[in-house]
Amino acid sequence: MGSSALSRSDIDSESAAGAPHADVLADRPLSTPAHSRLPLDAPGRDRILAAHDAALAADEAGYPDPLTGLFVLTAAYLAERGYCCENGCRHCPYVVDAARR
């Protein structure tokens, strides 16, 4: 996947070239989910973020959710795809919280 070597501008330009409907990444680090997708008071938030960070560091596409065991895609994987699928992904890098707009 190689996402750790890509910058935000690299991802934006690559996404625009190959995606069915390229989107613009939100202005936040890929390690930080939108509050609307993972609220600050979400149960297990610290464990979820630790699992996400470990998957990002290992350049993996996702990780098993520490609470449910379901597979969750990382923000880097979703950013590399180049567009929001509008399925409510926890780490969607395209979602902008209303307060940040």
C-alpha positions in Angstrom: 0.0 0.0 0.0 2.8 2.4 0.8 0.6 5.1 2.4 3.2 6.0 5.0 5.4 7.4 2.3 2.6 9.4 0.7 1.9 13.0 1.6 -1.6 14.5 1.7 -1.0 16.2 -1.7 0.2 13.0 -3.2 -2.9 11.2 -2.1 -5.1 14.1 -3.4 -3.5 14.2 -6.8 -3.5 10.4 -7.2 -7.1 10.1 -6.1 -8.3 12.7 -8.5 -6.7 10.8 -11.4 -8.2 7.4 -10.8 -11.3 7.6 -8.7 -14.9 7.5 -10.0 -15.6 10.7 -8.1 -12.5 11.9 -6.3 -13.0 13.7 -3.0 -10.9 16.1 -1.1 -9.4 14.9 2.2 -10.5 16.6 5.4 -7.9 19.0 6.9 -6.8 16.7 9.8 -4.1 14.0 10.2 -5.1 10.5 9.0 -4.7 9.3 12.6 -7.5 11.6 13.8 -11.1 10.5 13.0 -13.9 12.9 12.6 -15.8 13.5 15.9 -19.0 12.6 14.1 -17.6 9.1 13.3 -15.8 8.5 16.6 -17.0 10.8 19.3 -14.6 11.9 22.1 -16.8 10.0 24.6 -17.2 6.8 22.6 -16.7 3.6 24.6 -13.3 2.1 24.0 -12.1 5.2 22.0 -8.5 4.9 23.3 -8.3 1.2 22.4 -9.8 1.9 19.0 -7.3 4.7 18.3 -4.4 2.5 19.5 -5.5 -0.3 17.1 -5.9 2.2 14.2 -2.5 3.8 15.0 -0.9 0.3 15.0 -2.4 -0.6 11.7 -1.3 2.7 10.2 2.3 2.1 11.4 2.3 -1.4 10.0 0.9 -0.1 6.7 -2.1 -2.5 7.0 -5.5 -1.9 5.3 -7.3 -2.2 8.6 -7.6 -3.8 12.1 -10.0 -5.8 14.1 -12.2 -3.5 16.2 -11.2 -4.1 19.9 -14.8 -4.1 21.0 -16.6 -6.1 18.3 -13.9 -7.9 16.4 -15.2 -6.5 13.1 -12.6 -5.5 10.5 -12.3 -1.7 10.3 -10.5 0.0 7.4 -7.8 2.6 8.2 -7.9 6.2 7.1 -4.8 5.7 5.0 -6.4 2.8 3.1 -9.6 4.9 2.5 -7.6 7.9 1.4 -5.6 5.9 -1.1 -8.9 4.6 -2.6 -9.6 8.3 -3.4 -13.3 8.8 -2.6 -15.9 8.5 0.1 -18.1 5.5 -0.4 -20.7 7.0 2.0 -21.0 3.8 4.0 -20.2 5.6 7.3 -16.6 4.3 7.7 -15.2 5.1 11.1 -12.0 6.5 9.8 -13.2 8.2 6.6 -10.7 10.8 5.8 -13.2 12.8 3.7 -15.7 13.6 6.4 -15.6 17.1 7.8 -17.3 17.8 11.1 -19.8 20.7 11.0 -17.7 22.7 13.6 -14.6 22.4 11.3 -16.3 23.6 8.1 
